[in-house]
Amino acid sequence: MASGTFVQTGSTIDYTPGSAVAAMDIVTVGNIVGVAPRDIAANEIGCLQIDGVFDVPKTAGSSTAIAAGKKVYWTGSVATETASTNKLLGYSVKAAGDDDTTVRVKFQCQG
């Protein structure tokens, strides 16, 4: 029987960026989207928080509201309900209106 080795709880993952990452920047690694809880210097190991609830930027304007409980995707700069080629960020846990510039999201890795 094969066995595994416990590495970490999975709420954070190790991450070594090619260029510096500022605290609270949203970063994608393949299909994983996470938040850097602290600054990470270029080519230095740090971590990304991939589990939790975060307020993330969204576009404000007509027809940009996101209801609670909806799937939310990351475009690379803002959250959206549009799947397309965007990465799954998680689920909205609080409704965001058209004029809101953020949406509250429970992060969930894309499988």
Sequence and secondary structure as in RCSB ss.txt:
>XXXX:A:sequence
MASGTFVQTGSTIDYTPGSAVAAMDIVTVGNIVGVAPRDIAANEIGCLQIDGVFDVPKTAGSSTAIAAGKKVYWT
GSVATETASTNKLLGYSVKAAGDDDTTVRVKFQCQG
>XXXX:A:secstr
         SSEEEE  SS B TT EEEETTEEEE SS B TTS EEEE SSEEEEEB  STT  B TT EEEE 
SSSEES  TT EEEEEEEE B TT SEEEEEE    
